[in-house]
Amino acid sequence: MYNLQDLESFVAVAHTGSLTSAANQLGISTATTSHRISKLEGALSLVLFHRNSRNVSLTAEGEVFLERIEQILIDLKQAEIDAGSCSVRGHLRVTVSPWVLNRYLMPRLSEFLGAHSGLTLEFQPIDRYVPLVEERQDCAIRIGQLSDSALVARKICNNERVICASPNLLNKIGQPKTIPDLLSAPWVSLPWQIKVELLNPKKESQMIAIQRPILFRQSDSLTEAAKQGLGLALKSKLAIQQELDDGSLVEVKLNQLAPSQAPIWFVTTSEGKNSPKVKAFRDFVFSVLEKN
C-alpha cells in the first residue's frame, strides 16, 4: 500500500523530470525517492514513468494519475489548514484582575479575535480569588504567590508590589520615613489588605496594621483613589506603571515589602491545559505580558 509521502514523491518527480532533482526538493535521498516511486507503481500495478539513463517522463497512465492526484493533494493541504483554523472555537471564560484586562489585554483583543473568529470570550474582571471549577471558568490570570493546588500554572512575568501615593498627599502628610509614619498615614485598600508586612533594617519581618477609612473591591478604583490623594495604596508595580511614568503616583520607598515579588501567572485546570482555545488564549496573554 502506498502513502502520502509516496504520492508527494511522485508529483515532485513528475514536475522536475528527475529523481535527483525531486529528491533534493523533498530533502531525501535519490534512492528513497526511487523506492517510493517503485512502491507506488507496484501498488497501482501501473508504470507511471518512462526511465532512461538521463531523465524520466510520464507515461500516459502517469499523466492521468498526476492530473487526479495533484488536485487531491491540494485539497488535502487546504483541509489541514481549514481544520487548524477551526480548532480554536467555542466560548472561553476567563477570570482576570481588572487592571490586567483593561491596561494590557484590551488594547490587543481585536487582534486576537481576528485570528480566531470561531471563539467568543467572557471575562470576569475581579480581584478576589476565583475557584475555577466551582465557578466554571476555563482559565485565570493570577497575581502573587500561588498556593499548592491541582491547577496547572505557568509564570508569565515578574512583578513587584509597591507602596504608592499621590504627590499631593505626600506634600500634605510628608514623605513616610519610618514605620510609625506608615501607621499614622491614611490608606486606601482592597478588603483583604488588612496588614502590610515589612522587613526592618535588620531584615526582620514586621507586620503593621493600616488605617483604612475607604475600602474598594476593585483594583482600578483603588488606583484612582490613590491618584486623588485619598491615601497610600499597596499596588502591583505593573498596575500603576503608567501613573509612575507620568508622575501622578510616586513610590514610597520605606524598607522593603515582604514578600516584594508578586509574579503574574496563567492558571488553568488539568483538563484545560490541552484545550485548543485555552492554549490559544494563553499564547496571546504571554505575547502581551511576558516582555514586561
N, C-alpha and C positions, 0 to 999 in steps of 0.2 A: 504494500500500500504506500502511496506517496503522501507527502505532507506539504505544508505551506512553503517551507524552505525550498523544496524541490520545484514548486511552481515559480517561485521568485527567481531561482537559478535559471529556469527555462526562459523566462521573459528577458532576463539580463543577457543570456547568450543570443537570443533572437534579435535583440536590438543592437548588440555590439558586433555580432558575426564572428565572435572569437571566444573560445573557452578561457583563454588567458585574460583578455580584457574584462570579461564578465566576472572572473574570479577576483581581479583587482578592484572592481566596482563593489563587489559584495564583501571584500575583506576576508576571503577564504582562499585556499589553495586551488590550483588548476585541477589537481587530482580529485579533490572533493567536488568541484563543480562537475567534472566528467562523470563521477559516480552518481551524483544526483540526477543528471540527465538520463543516464542508463537505467536507473531505478524507475524513473518516470515512464520511460518508453516501455520497460518491461511490465509495469503495472497496467499501462494502457493497451499493450500489445500493438503498439504503433511505432513506426520510425518517424521521428519528428524532425531530424536534421540529416542533410547530406553532409558527409565529412570528407575532407581531403587533408593533405599534409599542411596546408596553409590556413584554411578557414572552414567555417561551417555555414550552411544555409538551410533555410526551412524547406521541408517537403510540402506538398500540397496539404497533407494531413496536419502538418505543423502549423501552416498558415491559418487553417480553420480553427485549430486549438488555441492559437495565440489570440485570435480575434475574440473568442469567447472568454478565455481565462483572464485576459488583461482587464476587461471590464469588471469581472468578478473580483479581482484583487483591488481595483479602485473602490468598488462598492464596500468591500470588507474593511478597507482602511477608513472610509468615511463612517462606517458603522461603529468602529472603535472610537473615533472622535466624537460622534454623536452620543454614544453611551457614556463616555467620560464626562461630557458637558452636562449630562442629565443626572449624573450620580449624586451631585450636590443639590438636593432638593428637599422640600418639606418645611416644617416650622421649627425654628430654633429658639429656645427660651434661655435667656442669659440674665444672670444677676450680677450687678456691677456697681461699684461706687459711683455716685453721680459725677464727680469731677473727672474720673477716668473716661466716662461716656461723653460728657459734654466737651471736654478740652482736648481729648486725644482721638477718640474713635469717631465722633460725629462728623468732623470735617472730611473724613475719608469713607464714610459709609456708602455714599452713592457709587464710589469706585468699586467697593466690594460687591454690592448688589448688582452692579452692571456686569460683573464677571460671573455671577451666579443667579441668573434670572429665575431659576426654579426654587429659590429659597426665600422664605419670609422670616422676619425677625421679631421677637417680642422681648423688650428689655424691662427688667425690674431694677431701676436705679435706686439703690438703697445702701446705707452704710452698715446696717446690722448684719450679723452672721445669718446666712440663709441655708438651712439644710436642703441639699439639692434633691434628694429622693423624695422627702416628705412634701416639698413644695413643687415637685415636678419640673425642676429646672435642669436643662441639659448641661450647663457649664456655668462657671463663675470666674470673675477676676477678683482676687482677694489680696489684701494688703496686710503685711505684718508677718509675724512668726506663726507658722501653722502648727496645729496640734496633730498628733498622730491620728490617722483615720484610714478608712478603707478607700478613700478617694485617691484619684491619680492627679498629682500636682507637678507642674513644671515651672521653674522660676523664669519669669520674663525679663526682669531687670532689677537692679538695686535701687534703693530709695531710702532717704533719711527722714527721720522725724525731727522737727524743729519747733521751738517756741517762737512765735512771731507777734508783732504788734504794729499798729499804725504809727507813723512819726508823730502825729498829733497827740496820741495817747502818751507816748514816751516823753514828749515835751511837757505834758501836764503832770505826770507822776514821777518822771525821772527814769533814767536807764537803770533797770534792776541790776544790782551788783552782788547781792548776797541772797541766800535762801530766804531770810526774813523779808527781803524786798518782794520776792515772789509770793510769799504768804499774804502780804498786805495788799497786793495788787488785785484789781478786778480781772476776772477771767470770763470768757465765753467758751462753751464746750458742748460736746455731744453728751448724752445722758450717762454713758458708761465711762466717760473721762472724769473719774472722781478724784483720782490722785495722780501725781506726777512723780516718777522715780528718777532721782538724780545721783550722779557719782560726785562725791565731795572731793576736795583736792587730794585726799588720801586714797582716792579711788574706792571709797566705801559707799555702799548704796544707802541712800536716804530717801524715804518716801514722804512727800508733802501733800497735804490736802489743800485743794484750791477753792477760792471763793467763786461761786457760780451764780450770780444773780440772774443770768439768762442762759437757758439751755436750748439747743437746737437739735432736731432729729435728722438734719440734712447737712452734709458737709459743705456744699456750696453756700448755703445760708450762713454757716459758721465763718467761712472766709469773708463774706460780705460784712458780717458783724465786726470782725477784726479790722477790716478796712475802715469802717465807720468809727473806730476808736472806742468800741464798747468794752473791750477787754483784751487781755493776752489770749492767745489761742495756741493749741498744740496741733500741728498740721504736718502732713506729708510734704516734703520739700517739692516734689514734682507737682503737687496740687496747687502750689502757690508760686511756681517759678515765674510766671508772668508778672505777678504783683511784686516779687522781689526784684525783677528786672526793671520794672517801671517805677519802683520806689514807693508804691502805695502801701507796702508792708516791708518791714525790716526784721531780720533775725535777731532774737535776743539771745546772745551767747553768754550763758552762765553755766559754768561747769560742763557737764555732759549728761544728756539724757540716757537712761538705761531701760531697755536697750535703745540705742540710737538708730539702728537699722530697721527698716520696715519694707522688705522687698515685696515686689508685686508678683503674684502667681496666677497661672492659668490652671483651673481646677475642674475636673470632670469626674464622672463615675467610671468604674471599671468597664461598664458596658459602653459608655460614651466615647472612650478613648479610640475605639475602632470605627466610629460613625463618620462617614464622609463629610456630613455637614459640620460636625464638631471640629474635625481636622481642618477643614477649610477656614472656619472662623478662627481657630487657634493660630493658623499661619498668618492670617490677617492681623490679629492682635499683636503677634510677635513683630511683624513688619512695622507696625506703628510705634510700639513701645520699647523694643529692645535696644534702640540706639540712644535712648535717654540715660 
